[in-house]
Amino acid sequence: MKRAVISSYFHCLRYKYHNPFMGFGPKSLTVKFSSSLGSSNARPFPDYSPRKPSVKDTDFVHHISTTIKQRRSEPLRRILKPFEAKFKPDHFIWVLLNIKDDYKLVLDFFNWTRLRRDPSLEALCIVVQIAVASKDLRTAHRLVFEFWEKSHLDVGNSFAQFTERLIYTYKDWGAHPFVFDVFFQVLVEAGLLVEAGKLFEKLVNYGVLVSVDSCNLFLARLSNSFDGKKMAIKVFREYPEVGVCWNTMSYNIILHSLCQLGRLKEAHNLLLQMEFRGSFPDIVSYSVIINGYCQVEQIGKVLKLLAELQGKGCKPNQYTYNSVISLLCKTGRVAEAEQVLREMINQRILPDKVVYTTLISGFGKSGNVSAEYKLFDEMRHNKIVPDFVTYTSMINGLCEAGKVVEARKLFSEMFRKGLEPDEVTYTALIDGYCKAGEMKNAFSLHNQMVEKGLTPNVVTYTALVDGLCKRGEVDVANELLLEMSEKGLQPNVCTYNALINGLCKVGNTEQAIKLMEDMDLAGFYPDTITYTTLMDAYCKMGEMAKAHEMLWVMLGKRLQPTIVTFNVLMNGFCMSGMLEDGERLINWMLEKGIAPNATTFNFLLKQYCIRNNMRATTEIYKRMYAQGVVPDNNTYNILIKGHCKARNMKEAWFLHKEMVEKGFSLTAASYNALIKGFYKRKKFAEAKKLFEEMRTQGFVAEKEIYDIFVDVNYEEGNWENTLELCDEAIEKCLVKKT
């Protein structure tokens, strides 16, 4: 976004430079100051007084001038051959005095002269003056640029001499002020920004200002570096004092510099002042500020500016949309980001590869695989070819969702498309295999990566360590850490956390605590995940006092607990039967500004259901709704099993209907509970319907339920169904063959 905006400045500057007489005339280039720097104080340009030719030189110059005028259709190299031996540098300027009104002849004569020897600086400046007066700015620019691109040039002396000669030849050889713009622009393009600033100041003394477009080029080039940005802002503030009238492009360059320096509030204020200063903000002005707010994730300001922009009748451009989509994805609002994409397409602004990849990555992180595929197919349909970054985002999203087989297919497709996966791609797939517990495939991919000449990084090794630790292979994980250290790679906080998690899983909490202490000494400070992992271990061991103590240590280090931290504690309280402490924990969460989620409430709901306390369950469920927490699939299944156990079949059936309407599904345990509940209430039709539905879904019912329906079918004389259910029960290993 930033590069695109600043490059648009240069595009506009080049356009105006090559068309100088389309946008403004000579008068706009000269300012006669009415203040202390007014016309009465302006220094006059010097008169041009060349050395006088001798009588002999006068005749020689007259002869050359007459010859090239009369025989202009013939090549100069032929008609001037007789004069070559006696031709001197001074002769060139004297001839120019005779032919200066014939621009083509001047250029031809100049080119003939410099084939024989380099022209003097004075001669060069005269030709540049004539070129500008003849509106041939390209040639003028080329001639000046050729002088300044010479190697081993003494910049300081050359600048002083060139400036002096250009000013000296100005009055009598063209007197067109744009000649100074040409010189100023060449200095800027050559990176001689200090000299450009000196030239500006010198010209002010003569009552001349370079054009605002040249000043914009100066601002833009200054803003290419950190210190230059500060200088650009200083120039922007000071130049109006001598008469420079900035335009919208000028403001846009400074807005961009302020945003780059992190002075976003100052940039926003400048945007608001633009109209009062006579420059109207355009789409680029708003895009720069919107992008600035996107960088610091201030979504409220972004949406407000978008509304303001559209209220002025301006449509966001591609860069604006790209920034907004990127921010929404970064903040997890991927559905809204896709809406912005649809609006972008409706405005006939075609999204590029970057936009699609950003959205694919966003949906991948949120676990929405179908949306990932939809966008991936859409971009290919629109003839936007996915690159290795797009494929990596897809693979990462699929791995996060546990779809490693599909991720591997895309990985193989990359090779068929001629795309080479990098370390990030390999690491994403390795991590996917590790999360799926397929360590053999993970290490095979690691070896392939090394064979390809790619170096596994800390993230790669951490993924492997985490995978091994989750399988309880802590010793192998430690060996891998040793290999990692031998390769000069330092473990990071995530690596330590993976090992601590592994030690906790095998019940070695003491070693996990020691590793956390070593981690602290090594300068890798334990984070919220470290403490949450240890709290989880203590909670599962029923040592709630130690878990609580760990929480206070964490808070003492000013680490903010996350929803996962609180859910770990909630699970611990519930597993230990401390349900009142669990309810108090919810109050404490709200005081800390952390909203409980469905998982938080599910722990409590499950324990109250196990205790058959449906009144307390209902109260917790109501409280959940009051907090604006939406029940998830697990919530409904917990409640249905609880109500079935309490024989509240009416309530259980209502919850079943509600969850289906919301797109949730029953688990096998919930099916079993509902079927048994209805059968006990003699609701045979409902029980039978649910049993058939359960079988269609591929779930295995309990042996007790098979026994019920085998008996029912036998008593009804339905031998075919009876035998089918018996075979199915044997096949599912619910009964032994006799």
N, C-alpha and C positions, 0 to 999 in steps of 0.2 A: 504493500500500500504506500509506504513512505517513498520508496524509489519511484513508484509510478507517478505519484503526485509531483515530485520534484522534477522528474523527466519531462512532465507536461509543461513545466515552466520553461525549460530549455527549448522545447519544441516551439513554443510560442515566441520565445526570444529570437530564435533563428529565423522564424517566419517573418517577423517584423524587420529583422535586420536585412534580409534579402529583398524586402519590399519597402524601403524607408520612405519613399515619396508617396505611398498609398495612404499611410495613416497620419502623416503630419508634414508640414512644410517647413522651410528654413526658419520662419519666425519663431516656431515653437522650440527651436533649438537654442535660441539666444534669449537671455533674460537681462534686461536693463534694470538694475536694482534701484528702488525708490527710497530705500533706507540708507543706513550709513555706507552700504555697499552699492549705492545707486550709481547712475550713469556719470555723475560729476566726479565720482571717485574712481571710475573704471579706467584702467590703464590703457592708453591707445596702442594699437598694434604698430610695430615699426614699419617705416617705408623700406621698400626693397631697393638696394642700390648695388648692382653688380659692378665688377671691375670693367672699366671702359676698354673696348677693343682698340687696337692700333689701326692705322689706315690700312695696313696690309691685311690684318685680321678682318676688318670690316668688309673688304673686298672678297676675301675668302668665304666669309659667312654669307654674304649676299649671293655669291655664286652657288653655294650649296643650297640655300633656301630657294632660289629661283629654279634650280635644276629639279629638286624633289617635288616642287609644286607643279612645274610644267610636265614632268614625266612621271606623275604619280601612279599611272597604271602599270609602270614597269617595276621589276624587283629592285629594291634599294641597293642590294649587294652588287648589282651590275652598274647602276648609274652612279653610285658613289665610290666605285673602285678607284677612279683617278684621284680622289681626295683623301684616301685612307692614310697615306704616308705622312701628310701634313696635319692630320686631324688631332686636335688636343682637347682635353676635358672642358676647358673654357668655351671652346667653339660650340659645344652641345647646348649650353645655356643661351648663348647668343643666337643660335639658330632657332631655339624654342621661342624666343621673343618675337620672331618673325612668323612662326607658324602656330602659335598657341590657340588660335581660334579654330584650327582644323584638327579635331581630336584624333581622328584615325591616323592622320599623318604624324602627329606627335607620338602615338604609340609605336607606329612602324619605325620611326626614326630612333626612338628610345631602345627598341629591341635590337636594331642594327648596331647601335652604339655599344650596348652591354655584351654583345657577342665578341667585341674586341677588348674591352676592359670594363671593370666594375665602375658604375657611375659614382660620382661623389654623393655624399649625404644630401647636399643642397640640391643636386640634380634630381635625386630620388624624391625628395619632398615636393619639388616643383611638379613632377609628373603626377604624384599622388593628389596634389591640389587640383590639377587640371582634370584628372579622372573623376574626382568628387563633383567638381563644377559641371562636368558633362554627364553626371548622374550614373556613372559606371562604378558603383560601389564595390562590386565584386573584384574588379581589377585593382582598385585602390586598396582593398583589404588584403588581396594576395601580395601586392608589392610590399606593404608594410610587414605582413606576416613573414615573408621571405627574409626580410632583414633581421627580424627578431628570432628566427629559428636557426641562425648561424651558430655553429659550435664555437666554444671558447670566446664567447662575447663578454666583454666587461660591461656588465649590466648597468652599474652606477654611471660610468662615463658615457656609455652609449645612450642611456636615457636622457641625461642632461643635454648632450649634443643633438639628439633627434628632436627633442622638445624645442630647443632653441632654434633649430633650422626650420621646423614646421611653423613656429610662430613668426619667424623672420620672413618666410615666403608667403604667408597667409594673405596679406593685404593686397598684393599686386598679382597674385597668380590664381585667384579663384574666389577668395573671401567667402567661401561656403563653410559655415560652422560645423557641418557634419563631418568634415575632415578630422576634427578632434574626436568625434564619436568613433570613427574608424580606428584611430590610434588607441583610444581608451579601450575599445573592445578587444583589440589584438593583445594589449597588455594583460587584460583579464583572462583571455583564452590561453595565453602563454603562462598563466599562473603568477604573473608579476603584479600581485595585488597591492603591495606597498607602493610600487611605482604608479599604479593606476590611481591610488588615493592622492599621491603627490600631484599628478597631472590635474585631477579634479580641482584641487586647491589652487593651483597655478592659474587655471583657466578662469576661476572665479574673479581673480584680480583683473582680468581683461574683460569682465562683464559677460562671460560666456558660460553656459551650463551644457554639459552633455545631456542627451535625451534621457527621459525616464526609462526607456527600454534598455539603454546601455547601463544605467544605474541598477536596473533589475538584474541584468546579467552579473554585475558586480556583487550584488546582494546574494544571488544564488550561488556564485562561486565561493564567496566568503563562508556561506553556511555549510560547506562540505566538511568542515572540521569543527571540533568542539569549541576551540578558542575563536575560530572564525565566525561561529554563530553569534557569540557575544559581540564581536566587532560589527557584524551585520546589523544587529539591533542598535548599536551605538550610531552607526552610519544612518540608519533609518530615522533616528531621533534628531540627528544634527543637520542633515542635508536640507530639510525644509527651511531652516533658518537662513539659507542663502538662496532660496527660491525654488528648490525641487518640489514638484507636485506629484506625490506618489499616486499610483493607480491601484486597481484591484489586485493585479499580479504582484505588485510590491508588497501589499499587505499579506497576500497568501504565502510569500516566501518567509516573511517574518513570523507569521502564525505558525508555520511549520518549524522554524528554528526554536521558537518559544516552547512548543510542544516537545521537541527533541531534548530540550534542556530541562524538561519536567516542570516548566512554568505555565501549567495548563490554565490556572485561574487568570493569569495575566493575558494569555492568548485569548481566552473567552471574552475578557473585558475589551480587548482590542477589536474583536469581531463586532461587539455591540457598538463600538465607537465609529466604525467604518463609515456608516451612512452620514453621521454628523460631520465627518471630515470630508465628505464629498465623494467617497468611493463606495460603491454598492457591492456587498458580499455576493459571490457567485457560488456555484455548486462546489468548486474546489475549496473555497473558504470554509464552507460548512463541513466538507469531507475531512479537512485537516483537523478541525476541532473534534468532530465525531470520532475520528480515528484515535485522537489523543485520549478521549474519555474511554474508548474501547480498550486501550492499552492498560488503563488503571481500573478497568472493570466497573465503571460507574454507569450501569445500565439505565438508571433513571434519567441522568443527564442526556444520554444518547437518544433515548426515546423522545425526550422533550425537544431536542434539537431537530430530530427528524420531522416531528410534527410542525415545528416552526418553519423548517425548510419547505415542506409541502404546502404550508399556509401561504407562503410567498409565491406559490405557483411554480416552484422549482422541483424537478424530479431528481431523486438520488441517482448518482452514477454508479458504475460497476465497482469503483473503489469503496464507495460508501457502503454499498450492499455487502461487499466482501468483509469489511471491518465489522459490521453489525452481526453477520452470520458467524464470524469467528468468535466474537464475544459471547453470543448466545450459546454456542457449542461449549465454550470454555466454562461457562457458568452452569452447564447442565440443562439449559432450556432448549433442547434439540428440536422438539416439536415446533416451537416458535421460530427457530432458525429455518426450518423447512418451509414454514409459512412465508417467511421473508424471501426464500428462494422462489416460491410460486409467484409472489408479487413481482419479483425481479423479472421473471420470464413473461408475465403479463404485460410488463412495461417494455417488452421486446429488447431487453438487455440480456444477452446470452451469458450464462454463468460459465466460468472457465474450469479447468482441471482442479485448480486450487480450491475453489468453492465446493465442488463435489467431494473432493478428498476430505475437506474439513468436516462436512456433514457426515460422510461415511464414518470418519473417526469418532465423531460425536455420538452417533447412533451405536457404534461398536462399544463405546465405553458405557452406554446405558443398557447394553444387552439386547437391543432391538435388532436382531439379525435380519428379519424380513425387510425392515426399512433400509438396512445396509445394502442388501441385494437389489432392492428396487432402484436405489440411486445408482448403483454400480451398472445395472442394465440400462438405465436411462441415459447415463453419460455415454455409453457405447452406442446406443441408438442415435444419439445426437452427434455421432462421429467425433467425440472427444476421447482420445486414446488414453486409457489409464496408464500411469507410469509406475515405477517400482514403489513410490511413496503411497500411491492409491492401493496397490496390492498389499503392501505392508499393513496399511490401516484395516483393510478387509480381513487379513489373516489374524491380526491382533484382536479384532472384534469377535471373530469366530472362536478363537482360542479362549477369550474371556467368557464366552457363552458355553464353553465346553464342547464345541463342535470341531474337534481336532481333525477328524477325517476330512471334512469339507475344507478346512484350512490347508491341509496337505495337498488337496486337489488343486487349489488356487496356487499354491507354492510351485507345483509341477507345471501349471499353466504358464507361470512367469518364464520359465526356461524355454517353453515352446514358443513364446512370444519374443524371445531374444532379450528378455530383461534379466539382469543379474541381481539376485537378492544381495543385500548388504548385511552387515553385522546386526542391524536392528531387525531386519526381516527374520534372519535365522534365530535370533534371541526370542522373538515373539512366538515362533513355532516351538522352540525348545521349552519355553515357559508353559505353553499349552500342553505339551506332552507331560511335563512335570506335574502340572495341576491335575492331569488325568491319571497320574500314577504310572504312566508308561515310560519308565526310566530307560528301558532298553532303546526305545525309539529316540528319546531325548539325547542320549549319549552317541547314538549312531549319527544323528544330525550334527552334533557338536564336532564329531570326527570329520564329517563331510565339509563342514565349515572351515576347519583347519586345512584340509586338503586343497580347498579352493584359494588358499592364501589369505583368508580372513582371520583376524585375531579376536578370539572371544574376549569380551570386556567384563568389567565387574558385574554388570547386570546379568550377563550370560551365566557366569559362575554362581551368582546369587540364586538364580532360577534353579540351577542344578542342585545346589545346597538345600534349598527349600524343598524341592521334590524328594530328595533323599531323607531329609528330616521328617517329612510327613509320613514316610514309610517306616520311620523308626531307625533308619540306618545312619545314626549320628557319627559313628566311627568312620564310615566311608566319606561322609560329608566333611569331616575334619581332614582326611587325606586330600580331598579336593581343595580345601582351603590352603593346605601346604603347597600344592601344585600352583595354585593361584599366586601365592606369595613369591614362589621361585621365579615366576614370570614377571615379577615386579609390580603386581597389581595389589593395591591395598583394599581390604574389605571395607565396606561402608556400613552405615547403620542398618540398612535392609539385610545385609549378610549376617550381621550379629543377631538381628531379630529372628531370622530363619533358624539359626542354630539354637537360640534360646527357646524357640517354639518346639524344636525337635527334642531338646532335653526335657522340656515340660511334658511332652507327649509320652516319653518313656519313663516318666515319674521321677526324673533326676532334677528336682527343683533346686536342691542345694547347689549343684553344679551350674544351673541356669543363673542363680543369683550371683555366683562367683564370676561367671562370664560377663554379667552386667557390670560388675565392679571393675573388671579388667577393661571393659569397653570404655567406661568412664575415664579410667587412668590413661587410656590410649588416645583420648581426645575425641572419641566418637560418642557424644553424649546420648544416653538413652532417651528415646522419644515416647510419645503417648502409646505407640504400638508396643514398645518394650514392656512398659508397665502394665498395659492391658493384658498382654500375653501371660505375665506372671500372676496377675489377679485371677485370670481364668483358671490357671493351674491350681491356685489355692482354693478357688470356689468349688472346683470339681472334687477336690480332696475334702471339702466340707470345712476348711479352715477359714471361716469368714472373718475372724479377727485379723489374721495376717493379710487377707485381701483388702480389708478396710485400712490397715496400716500402710499398705502399699499405695493406696489411693492418696493418703495424706502426704506421703513422701513425694508423690508425683505433683500434687498441688503446691507443695513447698518449693518445688523447682519451677513453679509458674508454668507448668504444662497444662493445657486445657483438655479436660476429658472430652471424648467424643461420644456419640450415641452408642457406638460399639462398647466403649468402656462401661457405660451405665447398663447396657443390656447384659454384659458379662456379670456384673454385680447383681442384677435382677435375677438372672438364672441361678446364681449362687444362693441368694436369699430363698428363692422358691424351692430349690432342691434341698435346702436345709430346713424347710418348713417354716421359715421366718417371713410369713406373708405380710404381716403388719409392717415389718421393716421394708419390704418391697414396695408397699403403698407409700410409705414415707419417702422412699427413694424417688418416686415420681414427683412428689412435691418439691424435693430438693433440685431435681432436674429443671423443673419449671422456673425455680428461683435463679438457677444458673443460666437461664435463657436457652436451654437445650430442649427442644420439643421431643417428647417420647414418640416412638413409631409403633407400628402394629406389632413388631417383635417384642417390644417392651411389655405391652399389655398381654400378649399371648402367653408369656411365662406365667403371669398371675392367673389368667383365665384357665390355663391347663391344670394348675394345682388346685384351684377351687372346684373344678369339675371332678378331679380325682377324689377330692374329699366329699363330693356329692353336695356341695354347698352352692346350689343354683341361685339362691337369692343374692349371695355375694358376687357370683359370676355375672348376674344381670346388672348389678350396680357398677361393676368394673366396665362392663360392655357399654353402659350408658355414659360413663365417665370418658371412655375412649371416644365416643361420638362427640361429646361436649368439647373435647380438646381438638376436634377437627381431624382426628386420625382415622383414615379409611381402613376398614377391615381388609385383610388379605386372604389368600386361599387357606392358609394355616388357621386363621381366626375362625372361619366358618367350620372347618373340619373339627376343631377343638370343641366348639359350641354344639355341633350336631351330635358328637359322641357323648358329650356331657348330658344333653337333654334326653338322648335315648337311654342312657344309663339311669336317669331319674324318671324314665317313662313319660316324659313330656313330648309325646310323639307329634302333637299338633305344632308345637314350637319348632321341633326338629324339622318337620316337613316344610314349614314356612321358610326356615333358614336355607333349606336345600333349594327351594324354588328361587329365592333371592340370589344365592350364589351362582346358580346357573345363568340367571339373567345378566349377571355381571361378568360372565365369561370364565368363572372359576370352575374347578372340577373336584369331585369327591375323591378321597383316597380309598384304598381297599378297606382300611379299618373303619372308615365312615360308612361305606356300603354295608359291611358286616353288621355294624351297630344298628343301622336303619332297618335292614332286613329282619334281624332278630327282634327288634322292637315292634315292628308291624306284625310279625308272626305271633308274638306273645299277646298282642291286642286283638288277635284274630282278624287282622286286615290282610288276608291272604292275597288278594289281587294286587295291592300295592307292593307287598313283599315279593311276589312273583315277578312283577314288572321290573323292580330294582335288581333282582337276581339276573334276569336276562340282559339288562343294561350293563351290569357289572361284567358279565361274561363277554359281551360285545366289546367292552373297553379293554379287554385283555387282562383283567384283574383275576386273581385266584381267591375264591371265597374260602372261608374256614370249613373244616371237615364237618362241624356241627350243621352248617347251612346245607352242605351237600346231603347229609343224612336226612334233613327235614324234607328236601325236595325229592329225594329218592323215595322216601316213604309216601309222600303225597301222590306222586305219579304211580307208585305201585298200587295204592288203595284205589286210585281212579282207573286202574287197569290199563294205564298208558305204558305198556311194556317197552316200546321203542325208546321213549324218553328216559325210562328207568335205566335201561342198559347203557344208553348214551352217557348219562350222568355218572354211572358206576365206572365206566371206562375212563371218563374225564378225571374222576377223583383218583383213580389208579395212576393215570398218566401224570397228574400233578403231584404224585407221591404223597397224597393225603391218606391213602390206605395201602396196606401191604398186600401183595398177591398171595393167594392161598394155594 
